């Protein structure tokens, strides 16, 4: 039988810092794990002294921005599927040339 144990007031399990995948990060790493400097570049450059689990300004850098998606989009010109609305040419009484107009006039 296995289950999840929650301890109130305890520390969350240590994981990967959210800053490492953020668009606004400026990161410097050395050869050792202790040689790492992380700066947040959102609004102004400021140092981050701890691993961040949640951030209100986080923006994933692996997801392209809207303007990048629009630049990548392939534009395809497709003719409209609908026919134009209204009556076509020659429909109605004005377009008919049957010669009925001449019979209605008097020749006195």
MOZIUR-V889753 format. One record per residue. N is the residue number from 1. RES is the residue in one letter. NEAR is the number of other C-alpha atoms within 10 Angstrom. D_CENTER is the distance of its C-alpha to the mean C-alpha in Angstrom with 2 decimals. Layout:
n->N res->RES near->NEAR d_center->D_CENTER
n->N res->RES near->NEAR d_center->D_CENTER
This chain:
n->1 res->X near->2 d_center->44.68
n->2 res->X near->4 d_center->41.57
n->3 res->X near->5 d_center->39.40
n->4 res->X near->5 d_center->37.22
n->5 res->X near->6 d_center->39.14
n->6 res->X near->8 d_center->37.61
n->7 res->X near->8 d_center->39.54
n->8 res->X near->6 d_center->39.06
n->9 res->X near->6 d_center->38.83
n->10 res->X near->7 d_center->38.41
n->11 res->X near->7 d_center->36.06
n->12 res->X near->9 d_center->32.92
n->13 res->X near->5 d_center->33.09
n->14 res->X near->8 d_center->32.17
n->15 res->X near->9 d_center->28.98
n->16 res->X near->10 d_center->26.63
n->17 res->X near->13 d_center->25.48
n->18 res->X near->16 d_center->21.87
n->19 res->X near->23 d_center->22.10
n->20 res->X near->16 d_center->22.45
n->21 res->X near->14 d_center->18.79
n->22 res->X near->18 d_center->17.46
n->23 res->X near->17 d_center->15.96
n->24 res->X near->20 d_center->18.65
n->25 res->X near->22 d_center->21.66
n->26 res->X near->17 d_center->24.68
n->27 res->X near->14 d_center->26.86
n->28 res->X near->10 d_center->30.37
n->29 res->X near->11 d_center->32.21
n->30 res->X near->9 d_center->35.83
n->31 res->X near->7 d_center->37.69
n->32 res->X near->7 d_center->38.40
n->33 res->X near->7 d_center->36.08
n->34 res->X near->8 d_center->37.58
n->35 res->X near->9 d_center->36.64
n->36 res->X near->12 d_center->33.08
n->37 res->X near->14 d_center->31.74
n->38 res->X near->18 d_center->28.27
n->39 res->X near->17 d_center->27.02
n->40 res->X near->18 d_center->24.02
n->41 res->X near->14 d_center->22.71
n->42 res->X near->14 d_center->20.60
n->43 res->X near->8 d_center->22.35
n->44 res->X near->9 d_center->25.54
n->45 res->X near->12 d_center->26.91
n->46 res->X near->13 d_center->28.66
n->47 res->X near->14 d_center->30.21
n->48 res->X near->14 d_center->29.22
n->49 res->X near->10 d_center->32.48
n->50 res->X near->9 d_center->31.42
n->51 res->X near->14 d_center->28.94
n->52 res->X near->13 d_center->26.00
n->53 res->X near->12 d_center->25.10
n->54 res->X near->10 d_center->22.64
n->55 res->X near->10 d_center->20.91
n->56 res->X near->5 d_center->19.25
n->57 res->X near->12 d_center->17.46
n->58 res->X near->15 d_center->16.32
n->59 res->X near->17 d_center->13.14
n->60 res->X near->15 d_center->13.12
n->61 res->X near->13 d_center->13.68
n->62 res->X near->9 d_center->13.30
n->63 res->X near->10 d_center->9.51
n->64 res->X near->10 d_center->8.19
n->65 res->X near->11 d_center->6.62
n->66 res->X near->9 d_center->4.42
n->67 res->X near->9 d_center->8.03
n->68 res->X near->10 d_center->9.01
n->69 res->X near->11 d_center->6.96
n->70 res->X near->11 d_center->8.44
n->71 res->X near->9 d_center->11.66
n->72 res->X near->9 d_center->11.84
n->73 res->X near->9 d_center->11.39
n->74 res->X near->8 d_center->14.89
n->75 res->X near->8 d_center->16.08
n->76 res->X near->6 d_center->18.78
n->77 res->X near->6 d_center->21.32
n->78 res->X near->6 d_center->22.60
n->79 res->X near->6 d_center->25.57
n->80 res->X near->7 d_center->25.31
n->81 res->X near->6 d_center->26.69
n->82 res->X near->6 d_center->28.68
n->83 res->X near->6 d_center->31.95
n->84 res->X near->8 d_center->32.45
n->85 res->X near->6 d_center->33.80
n->86 res->X near->7 d_center->37.36
n->87 res->X near->8 d_center->40.65
n->88 res->X near->8 d_center->41.09
n->89 res->X near->7 d_center->43.66
n->90 res->X near->10 d_center->47.26
n->91 res->X near->10 d_center->46.61
n->92 res->X near->9 d_center->48.88
n->93 res->X near->8 d_center->52.31
n->94 res->X near->7 d_center->51.65
n->95 res->X near->9 d_center->50.58
n->96 res->X near->10 d_center->53.57
n->97 res->X near->9 d_center->56.50
n->98 res->X near->8 d_center->59.14
n->99 res->X near->8 d_center->61.89
n->100 res->X near->9 d_center->62.21
n->101 res->X near->8 d_center->62.14
n->102 res->X near->9 d_center->65.49
n->103 res->X near->8 d_center->67.31
n->104 res->X near->8 d_center->66.44
n->105 res->X near->8 d_center->68.07
n->106 res->X near->6 d_center->71.83
n->107 res->X near->6 d_center->74.09
n->108 res->X near->3 d_center->77.07
